[in-house]
């Protein structure tokens, strides 16, 4: 790739990644709102399912508008991966802002209430209750900043796997026409 084409490639990938990150922020917001209203749980699930399809759509759109409908697998993978990395960073920033300024212990309190429900019926939940309690201890002990870092690395890892798959459907060469 020449330098100008390389800059355009990464600019478009970052723009698409920003849009994907905004979709993830809407998804996270609907997840938090879903604790109060079940409609938002459905919205969260719909956005979660739509996310990889949206990433694929944006990559296909890039292929059609910028690449004369020719995009090798490696370039398609790199485009989608760059999108996911940008979306992950934007989402992590939103998580950090939420936990730092808006949460006020709501998330931890919610986890404690769920843990009380699990502890109230040890015959039914047994090991799940113990595992959930260990998770709460881990989250509250390490702090929310570590949780944001875990979310970031998880999103990048999942994005890498999804990029491998999405690039298969996005790629197109001269012989594919």
Protein Blocks (a to p, Z undefined) as FASTA:
>chain_A
ZZklmmmmmmmmmmmmmmmmmmmmmmmmmmmmmmmomklmmmmmmmmmmmmmmmmmmmmm
mmmmmnoopacfklmmmmmmmmmmmmmmmmmmmmmmmmmmmnnommmmmmmmmmmmmmmm
mmlnmmmmmmmmmmmmmmmmnojmlmmmmmmmmmmmmmmmmmmmmmmmmgccfklZZ
